[in-house]
Amino acid sequence: MLLFETISLYCLLANWNIPQANLNKIVLDMEIAVYPNPVLKTKAEPIEEIDSEICQIAEEMLDTLYDACGVGLAAPQVGLSIRLVVLDVTGEKTGERVFINPYIAEERGEILEEEGCLSFPDVMGKIIRSQYVKVIAYNLKGEKLEIEAEGLLSRAWQHEIDHLNGCLFIDKMTPASTIASKPKLKELELSYQNNKAGVS
């Protein structure tokens, strides 16, 4: 169910790198940007105003997240260089799931676990992350949130905030995972170049 049923749908095509000033493009669908789309390496800009358009973007990002069976999605992953994240590690579709301008205020501990990413189909790798993080963010009402997270939620927060900073999970893989992922990354790079060139 949409948050704002009377608002036109906005498409954030994966090939676009759209700053907040140009978010008024009317669109029909949202797609996930796949590596090596350059938007994934672009540092996102802070959101200055939470308006109906930002709310609609957030709702469409949630729809995209659930369609992809993911646990988190950052705006750069749908072609938007703005600091917006949607998260739902339980899949229950309840509670706060939209976060504006999030950042990590505190972290501690370390844990090595395997990760994947919606922008890297079929790529997995082991990454050291903080065991615990405290995240500061704002919800769609502009209310300040303080979120303490451990386990999967902590890892998801770190992964998505990295996306906002143009940092990819392949940049943090262990050496062994980096080597193992190279063939699949080459496939993704070739596919991206072929798509740009119109080669089927």
N, C-alpha and C positions, 0 to 999 in steps of 0.2 A: 504494500500500500504506500502511495506517495505521500510525502509530508505536505506538499502543496499541489493539489490536484489541478488548480487553475493556472499554474505556471507552465509555460511552454518548456518542452524538453530541450536540453542543451547537449550537443555532442562535443566531447573532448577527444577528438581523434588522436590516436597514438602518435601520429607523425607531427602533431602540432606542439610547439613549445610556447604556451600562451601566458603572458604575464597577467596579473590581476586586472590591469587597466583594460584588457581586451577580452574580458570574460563574457561580453554580451553577444557572442556569436550563437545564433540559434542552430541547434543540431538535432539529430534524430537518435543517436546511439552513442555508447561509450565503449571504447576498446582498450585493452591492456597493452601498453607499450612493451615491446619485446627487445631484449638485448640484440644488437648494440645501438638501439635508438639513442641519439645524443641527449635527449631530454632526461634520460636516467642519470647522466653525469652532471646535470645542471643544478646548482644550488637554488633552492626554492625561496621565493620572497615571502615575507610576513604578510598575513592578511590584515588589512587596515580597518575593514568594516565588515561586520557580519550582516549581510542583507539577504533578501529572498533568493537571490541568485546563488549565493554561497550555500544556503540551505538546500536548494535544489541540486546543486553539484554534490553535496554530501549524500543526499538520498540516492542519487544515481550511482555514486561510488559504492554505497552499501549494496545496491542491487547487483552491481558488477562483482563485488566481493563474494556474495552468496552464489551467484551463477558459476563462479570459478572455484567454489568450495575452498576458499582461502580463509585465513584467520585475521589478516590485516592487509591494508592497501593504502599507499601514500599517493597524494595527488600527482606527483611526477610520473607515477606508473600508468596514469591515464592521460599523459601529455600536458599536464598543468603544473607550472612551476610556482605553486603556492603551498604554504605550510599548513596542510590539512591532511589528517589521517583518520581512517575508519578502522576500528578494531572490534573483533568479536571472537575471542578464542574458544568460547563455549558453543557458539552456533545457536544460542537460544533466542537471539534477536530481541533481547531485553536490556534495560539499563543504558548507561552512557556508552555510546558507540562511535560518536563523532567528536573529534578533538581538533581545536584550532591552535595554531602556533605552539605546539608542544616542544618541550625541551627537558633534558635530563638534568635534574638539580643535584642528585646524589646517587652514587653507585658504590657497590662493594662486593667482594668475593669474585671468584672466577669459576666457570664451568665450561667444559668442552662437549659440544653436542652437534649433531648433524642438522643442517638447515636446507631449505629449498626456497624458491622465490617464484611468484606468479610471472615475473618478467623474464625468467630463465627456465623455460619448459624442460623438464627431465634432467635438470642439473641439480645435484646435491653435493654438499661438502661440509666438513667439520670446521667449526669456528669456535674460538674462545670468546665468551660473553661474560658480562658481570652477572653474578647470581641474583643480585637485588638492585633495583633502581627506584628512585623517586622521580616521578614525572610531574611537571607543572604544565597545565594546558587550560584552554577555555572551551566551554561547550557552546552550543548554538544560541544560548540565551546570553552569552557574554560572561557567564559566571566562571570564576577561577576554580580550577580543580587541582587537587594534590592527590596523585595516584601512587600508591606503593605496590610494587610488583615483584614477584619471584617466579622461578620456573618458566613455563611456556610464555606467560604474560610478559615477564621481564624480557625474555628473548625477542618476543614480537615487538615490544616497544623499541628496543635498540635497533632492530632490523628496519622498522619503518622510519624512525628518526634519521637513521643513516641515509635512507632514500631522500629525505628532505635536504640533506647536506650534499647530495650528489655522490655519496659513497655506496658502493655496491657490495653485496655479500661475497662476491668472488675476490674482492680486494682484501678480505680478512680471512680467507681460507687457510688451513694448514698447508704446508708445502706438498704433502702427499695428495691432499684433495685438489690442490691447484693443478698438479700434473694429471690427475685422473679426469678432471673436467675439461681439459684442453680440447679433446676431439669433439665433444658436444658443442663447446663454445665456437669452434671453427665452423661447425654445421650451421649454427645460428647466425654467425657473421655472413656466411655465404647466402643463406636464405634471405637475410635482410637486404643484402646488396642486389640479389636477383629481383626482389620485390620492388626495390627502388627503380631498377632498370626495366621493369615490366616483363621480366623473364619468368615463364611458368615452369 
